[in-house]
Amino acid sequence: MDTKLAYILLWFPKPSETFIFREVINLWKMGAPISVYTLYGELKKWLSPEMAEVSHRMKRLGIPFLKRLPADLAYWKKRNPDATNWLLRNVPFRRWRSLEVGGENIWAFFSGFTMARLFLEDGIEHIHAPWANGPATAAWTASRLTGIPFSFMGRAVDIYPPDGALKEKIHDSSFVLTNPKVNVEYLKSMVDKTDSDKIHLIYDPFPLADYKEAPVKMTPPFQVLALGRFARFKGFDVLLRAARILVDAGLDFHLTLAGAGVKGPQLKLLRKTLRLGDRVSFPGFVTYDRVPDLLCTADVFVMPSVIHSSGERDGLPNVLVEAMLHRLPVVATDVAGLGEVVKDGQTGFLVPQRDPDALAGAIIKMTEDRNDSLSMAERGRRLILSEFSQERCHGELFELLKKLCVSGA
C-alpha cells in the first residue's frame, strides 16, 4: 500500500478503544503508511504499556490549536474561498442530535481547517476517520478544502441516532466501513443506490491466540460479570433490577459490575435502593490488560444493552466477543448486532431488552446445567474464532483500503 493515509481520532491511544488501537498497530505492521492525528490532547491514564509505548507518534491538536485557528481560516479563505464559505455556511449551524454531539462536531469542524494544512504539508493522499461523528466531520471538512478524498467508519453511538450531517458525509465520502451487519442495512436505508454501494462490512477483530478458556466453575456463589462504559444505553440499571429478582429467587450469586462513566453514581444509588448490599461490587475502570483475568473469574457474562429513547445503542460490543472467546457462557439482549453472535439457545441466551425478569430467568437457567452452558459457550467460541481473527479482518481491511484509497470508489 503506497497511499499516505491519515487517521483522524478524538484521542489515540484511548484505553477503552483497544479495537482501534489494534487496527492501527496491525496496519502499521502490514506496511500501511498511516499517520494518526487527534482532535484532542493526550490521554495518559489507564494506558497499557503497549499503548504508552506508541503514544508519542501522534500529531495532536487539543487546546493549543486555537492559537493557530485564525491564521488557518484566513489561509483557506484566500486559497479556497468557495469551499471555505460553503463550509462556514453549511456545517456548524445545523440540528445536531445533542449539545455534546454538537460541541464535538463543531470542534472537529474548525479542527479540519488546521488539519487540512497539516495534510498538505505531510503529503497525505487519503483521509480516514474510524468514527462517523467528530472525526468524520474533521475529515469531511479537510477533504472539502484540499480535495483529498476521505472515508470513515460507523459503529454504534456515532450513527445511532444519525448526527446532523451523516447523510452528507456518506455522499461526499469515497467509501464507508461499518459493523455489525445490521448497520450495513441501516446506513444503506438513508441514502440512494449510488451511495449505498459505498458501504462495506468490516468486523473489529481480536488477537485470538491471546484468549485462554475460562474455568467456569459454575458453583455457588455463582459469579456474574458485566463490563462496559456506564452509559445510558448499556442497560446496567436493568441488570441491577434483575439482580434483585435473583436475590428474591434464592440464587446464591455475586454480580461484578466493572466500568466507569457518568451513570456510575446512579447505578451505585440503585444498588442501595434495591438493597443489594455486598451482592454487587463496583471495581471501577478495568484496563485492557486486566480484562482477561477478570473474565476468567466469571461463570456468566451479561450484556444487558438497551436502545435509549434518543436512539443511542450498542453496535456489537467488543467485550461481549471477548467473553465468548474466553468460552464464557453469555446472556445478552436482542439489541443491534448482539444477536449476530449470541444465537439463543445455541451460543448463549438472548432475551428482550429492558426485561429484568427475562434477564434473571436466563441467568438462572445458565447456572442450572454447567455442561449445557459450556456447550453453548464452546459453540460461541468457535463462531468467534471463525469470524473475528485479526489476520482475516485486518487483512480484509488492509486490502480494502489499498483498493479503495487508490481508486477512490
Secondary structure, DSSP 4 states (H G I P E B T S, - for coil): --S-EEEEESSSS-TT-HHHHHHHHHHHHTT--EEEEESS----TT--HHHHHHGGG-EE-STTHHHHHHHHHHHHHHH-HHHHHHHHHHSSSS--SSHHHHHHHHHHHHHHHHHHHHHHHHT--EEEESSSSHHHHHHHHHHHHH---EEEEE-STTTSS--TTHHHHHHHSSEEEE-SHHHHHHHHTTS-HHHHTTEEE----B-GGG-PPP-----SSEEEEEES---TTS-HHHHHHHHHHHHHTT--EEEEEE--STTHHHHHHHHHHTT-GGGEE------GGGHHHHHTT-SEEEE-----TTS---SS-HHHHHHHHTT--EEEES-TTGGGT--BTTTBEEE-TT-HHHHHHHHHHHHH-HHHHHHHHHHHHHHHHHH-BHHHHHHHHHHHHHHHHHH--
